[in-house]
Amino acid sequence: MTLTSAPRRSVPAVSRATGVRRDHGAWFLVLPALIPILVLSLGPLLYGIGLAFTDAQSGRSQATGFVGLLNFSDLFQDTLFWDSFRIGLVWAFGVTVPQFFLALGLALLLNLDLRLRWLARALAIIPWAMPEVVVGIMWRLVYHPDAGVLNETLRDLGLSGADGRDWLSGLATALPAVVLVGVWAGMPQTTVTLLAGLQNVPRELHEAAAMDGAGAWRRFRAVTWPALRPVALAVTALNFIWNFNSFALVFVLTDGGPGGRTRLPMLFAYEEAFRYGQFGYAATMGLAMVAVISVLLALYLVGRLKGDDER
């Protein structure tokens, strides 16, 4: 008996046409969300990249000229920009690290079965719901040298040197004061994210570890942290990127002063573009910051992929 292979079943042309129509229909549904992204995000990004290679300035009657890598050469020799870059890194780390640990403690507390837990969770996200401009104005009132709540409290406590101290204008206190505001303003978002991750940890694992005699710290290390680690890494990376690109909060609080002690890279680029009219040079700064953020994001993704492969 001779064995013959079954003939290959051909896909009808009608089915192929239906699949093509379905693909077109899917693209048609995605377009309303895709078009704003292309117009408002990708378009300005490509325009800014092109602008970085020109000598574009405000108020010039002559046409913008192509200067190649001249802006980048000037940027590498600009000590003021690198000072702002260093301040930006100090700000980003100074806000992100305390923000994470405080948010983790608050998330662990809000995850407990406490009375009025719903009210505490609602109150915890109030700073997140406030616009950054409002937060900046509110904290300027807190730091006011004469009528600020902070100085009034220090006077009531009898601490010397608190009378009329301007926290946002002092060379030694401006950056720590702004960092404190950044931690307070961004902590609710991190808390909500970590709280969502904590609620995905099965209670049965905690109960089993408790029955084995594990204390609270050991349960956190063996049960809670392994399940929360991916969420923690993701929110920390995103917070660092967000904080490094901060603008509105510091702009309202100090406008980069005093003496440039709080001039973040985004503030520096803003001043070059809209205060001094150097659009091409400001675009070069923005492109350099995009490159740094892309490298940091790539390192984060590589670390995540290695962690997934090890597991």
N, C-alpha and C positions, 0 to 999 in steps of 0.2 A: 504494500500500500504506500503510495507516494504522498508525503506531507507537503502541503502548500500553505504558504503564509496567507493570512487573511488580507484582502485588499484594504489599503489605507482609505479611511473615510475622509472624504473631502468636505471642507466647510462650505456650505452653500453661500452663494454671493449675497443672498438676502441677509444672512447672519452677519457677514462682514460689514455690509452697509449699515446694519443696525448698531454694530459696535462703534463704527465711525460716528454715527449720529449721537450715540451716547457720550462719546468723548467730546464732541462739540458741545453737547448739552452741559457736561461738567464744566468745561471752560467758560461757558456762558454764565453759569452760576458763580464761578470764582471771580469773574471780571469785576463786579462791583467792589469787591474788597481788594483786588489786585491793582486796579487803576489808581486809587489814591496813594498806595504804597509807591508805585512807580513815579507818580507825578510829584509827590511831596517828600519822598525819601531818596529814591535812587536818582531822580533828576537833579536835585540840588547837590547831591554828593558828586555826581559826574561833573557838574558845572564847577563846583569848588575845586575838584582835582585839576581841571583845565585852567582855572583862574590862578592856581599856585605857580604856574609857569609863565605868568605875565607880570607886567608892571602896572596893573590896574590901580587907579587912584580915583578918589572922588573929586568932582569939580574940574576935571581935565577936559579941554575941548578937543585935543588931538586923540587919535585912535590909540587903543591899548596895544602895546607891543609885546612880542614874545621874547622872554629873557632866559629861557632854558632853566638851568639849575642855579642861577644866580641867587634867587631867593633862599634856596636851601643852603648855599654857601654862607650867606649872611646869617641865616638862622643858627647854624652850627657855631658861629662866632659871637652870637648874641648872649652875653652873660646874663642879662636881665631875664631873657626867656628861660634859661636853664635854672636861674634862681626861682622863677615861678614854677618851673617843672618840679624842682625839689620840694617847694612848698606844697604843691599839689599832691605829691607822694606822701608827705608827712600828714597832710589833711586826710587823704584817702585811708591810710592805715590808721590814723588816730581816730577816725570816725567808725570805720568798719569793724575793727577788732573789739572795742568796748561795746559797740552796738550789738554784736553777735552774742557776747557773753551775757549782757544784761537781758537781751531778748530771750535767750535760752532759759535763763532763770525765771523770767516772767512767764514764758510758755509752760514750763514745768509746773509752776504754781497754778496757772489757770487750767491746767489739765487735771488737777485734783478735784475730787468731788466735794466742793465747798458750797456753803450757802451763798446765795446771790452771785453765783459764778457768772450768770448771764449779764448781770450789771457790770461786773468787773471787766468782762470781755468787751462790752460796749464802750466803757470808759477808756480802755487801753488803746483803742484805735482812733480816738479823737485827734491827736496830733497829726495822724496820717490824713485825716479828712480836711485839714486846714491847708489852704494854699501857702506856698513857701513865702510869698510876699507878706501875708498876714503874720506868719510865724516870725519873720524877720522884724517886722514893726513891733510885735508884742515883746520880743526879747530885747529890742533896743530900749523899750520902756523899763524892762527889768534891770538892765545894766545902766540906766541913767545915773549920772554921778551925783545928782542932788536929790531927786525924788524916786529913784529906782528902788524896787523891792529888795534887791540884793544888798545894797548899801544900808538901807533902813534896818534890815535884819541884822547885819553885822554890827551896826551901832547899838541896837538893843542888846546884843550879846556882849557888848563892852569890848569888842576887838579894836585894837588901835590900828590906825592907818586906813580905816574904812571910810573916813569922812570925806566925801566928795571925790572918791576915786572913780576915774573913767576907765572902765575895763576894756572898752572897745578902742580906745585911743592909746593905751599903753603899749610900748614896744614889746614888753615881756608878757603881757596878759591878753593881747588881742587874739592871737591864734588859738590859745587854749579856750578862750571864751567862745569863739566861733565853733570850735570842735565840739564843745559841750552842747551847743544848740543843734549841731548836725546829728549828734547821737540821739538827742531827745526827739528830733523831728522824724528820724528814719527808723527808730526802734519799733514802732507799732507794726510796720509792714513786715519786718523780720519776725516779730513775735507771732503774727497771724500765720505766716508760712511755716514756722517751726511747730506751731500748735497743730496745724493740719497734718504735719508729718507725725507728730506724737499720737494723734488719734488713730493713725493707721497701724500702730504697734499693737498686736493682739494682747489682750489682758491675760489670756491663759499663760503666756510666757512669763509674765511677771508673777502670776500666782504659783507657777511651777518653781520658779527661782526662789520665791519666798519660802515655799515648803522645803526646799533644799537647804534653807538656812542662810541664804544670801541677804546681805543688808542692802540699804538703799543705794549706796555708792557702787556696790558690786552689781546690783541689778541694772544700774544705769550703764555701766561699762559693758556688761555682757549682753544685755537685752535692748535697752533703749538706744544707745549710741550706734550700734551696727545698723539698726533699721533707719535711724535718723541721719546717718552720715551722708547719703547722696543728696538729701534735701539741704543739709547744712552747707555742703560744698557748693551747690548750685546758688543758693541765696547769698553766700559770702562773695562768690565771684561776681554776681550781678550787682551786689551792693558796692563792691570796690569800683566797678566800672562806672556806676551811677555817681558815686561820690567824687571820683576823679574828674568827671565832667560837670561837676556842680557849677552853677552860675548864680541863680536868682537869690538864694539864701545869703551867700557871702556878699553879693552886690548890695543888697538892702542893708545888711548889718554894717559893713565897713567900706564898701566900694574899693576893696583891695588895700586899704590903708591899715595902720599908719606906716608910711615909708615903704610900702610894698610888702609888709610882713604877712598879709593875707591875700596877696594877688595870685590867684590860682591861674593855671594856663588858659582856661576858658575866658577869664576876665582880661588877661593880657591880650588875647586875640580880639576880644570885643573892643578894647581900647584902641588897638592898632587899626581896626576897621572903621569904627564909628566915631572915634574921637580924633584920630589923626588921618583918617581917610586912606590908609594903606591896605586896600582890599586884596591885592595880590599877595602881599607879605602875610596878612592875617590868614588867608587861605592856606598858605604854606604851613603856618602853625597848626591849623586845624587838621591838615593832612598828616602832619607828624604825630599829632595826638591819636588820630585814627589808626595809624600804623602801630603805635605802642599798645593801644587797646586790643588790636587784632592779634598781636603777639601774645599778650597776656591771655586772651581768650583761647588761642590755639594751645598754649601750654596747659590751660585748664582742661580742654577737651582731650588732650593726649593723656593727661593724668587720669581722667575719668575712664577712658578706654582701657588703659593699663589696669586700673582697678577692676573693671568688669572682666577682663581676661583672666586675672588672678583668681577671681571668684568662680 
